[in-house]
Amino acid sequence: MAAWIEILLFVAWTTTAAVSDLRHRRVANAWIAVGLAAAFACAFTVRAPFGVPPGRAALGALLGFAALLPFYALRVMGAADVKAFAVLGAWCGAHALPGLWVAATVMAGLHSLALLVATRTWPAAPGSGGLATFALRGHRATPYVTCLGVAALGVLASRCIRGG
């Protein structure tokens, strides 16, 4: 029964962060802090949903933050994306980050392509200087935290189905 509490906590955090990013393209720092605290609370008891001990949670958070920080520096990713990936690193462990990153990036690419086609909005021409991002109604068009959240929930669902 106790494992379900940690699973529900993870699902609630991930879903709330994803919905906030989807609707507002923003995840509050307070919500990031709640996720990090919950991830470490589970780590210190080596509890569900992923059974990651504290050292691995810290490594996952550090690697998650470091992996996406260059994209923030290049202005192709928001700060919330970087911080949320760090939180997911704490929850899931560093070993899960590459898979989450690939799955989220594929989803983000498909989302961006669908938006480009639907809105007939095309990014700057190659060689125009720098990476191009585009906006829709004043927001960056792809909610990457949402993509990360969907990937993380997929990992959790896979674990629950396999019984691990």
N, C-alpha and C positions, 0 to 999 in steps of 0.2 A: 504493500500500500504506500509506503513512504516514497518509493521510486516514482510513483505517479505524481507526487507533489513536485518533485524536481523537474519532471518532464513537462508538467503543466506550466511551471515557472518559465522554463525555456521557451515553450510555445507562446506563452503570453508576451514575453519580452520580444521575441523575434517577430511575432505578428504585429505588435504595436509599433515597433521600429519600422517594419516594412510598410505598414499602412500610413504612418506619418510621412515617410519618404515619398510614397506614391501620391499622397494628397497634397503635401506641402513642399516636397523636395527639401525637407529639413528633419533632422532628428535632434531633439533637445539634448544638451550636454547632461542634464539631470537624468535623462533616460539612459544615456550611455553609462553613467556612473552606476545606476541601478543594475544594469546588465553585468557590468564588471564585478560589482559587489556580489551579485547572485552567483556568477560563475565561480568566484573564489570561495564563496560559502560552500558550494557543492564540491569544489576541489579539496577544501580542507577536511571534508568528511568522506572524500573519494566516493561521492554519490552519483546517482544518475543525473542527467541522461547519458553522459559519456564516460564517467568514471575516470576523469583526468585528475591526477594528483597535483598538488600545489606547484611544484617545480615545473611540470609540463604545462600547467595553465599559464604560469608567468612567461615561459618560453613562447608559448603560442600567442599570447597577447603581444609580446615584444616583436616577434616575427611578423605577425599580422599588421602591426602598425608600421614596421620598417618596410614591408613589401609594397605597401600602397602609398607611402609618403612621397616617393619621387613623382607619382602621378598627380598628387596634390600640388607639388612644387611646380609642375609643368602646367597647372591650371586646367587639367582635363578631368579632374575628379574633385569632388567636394570633401571638406574636412570630415563630415559625418560618415562618408564612405570609409575613410581611413580608420576612424575611431570604431566604427561598427565591426570592421574586419578584425581589429584588435580584440574586441569583446568576443567575437566568434572564435578567435584563436584561444582565448581563455576557456571558453566553454568546451570546445571540441578538441583542442590540442593542436600542436603544430603539424602533426601528420595529416590532419584533415584539410589544412589550408590550401594546398595545391588543387585538390579536387573541387573545393568550394569556389576557388578563384576561376578555374576553367569553366565550371558550370555557370557561374554568375556572368562571366564575360561572354559566353555563348548566348545566354538569355539577353544580355544587354545589347549585343550586336544584332540579334534578331529584332528586338524592340526598336532599336534605332533605324534599322532597315525598313521596318513596317511604318514607322513615322515618316521617314523620308519619302516613301512611296505614297502614303496617305495624304501628306501635306504638300507634296511636290516641292519640298525644300531640299536643296542640294548644298553640301558643304563647299567651302572655298576650293578653288581649283588647285591641283597639285603644284607645288613650287611657289605658292602664293605667300609663303613665309609662316611657319609655325603650324601647330596642330589645330584643326578646326573643330569647334564644338558648336552645336546649334541649340536654340532655345525654342520652346513652345509656350506661348502665353506667359512669357517672363521667367520661366523656369528652365533649368537645364533639362533636356528632354528625356534622358534615361535615368530612372530612379535606381541607382546601383545598389543601395542598401536593400531595396525590395528584391532585387535579383539575388543578392547574397542570402537574404532571409529565406527565399523559396528554396535555394540550394541547400541551406542548412536544415530546413524542415524536411527536405527530401532525404537527407542523410539520416535524420532521426527516424523517419518513417521506415527506411530500409533496415535500420537497426532493430526497430520494434517488430517488424515482420519476421526478420531472421531470428529474433529472440535473443539478441546480443546486445 
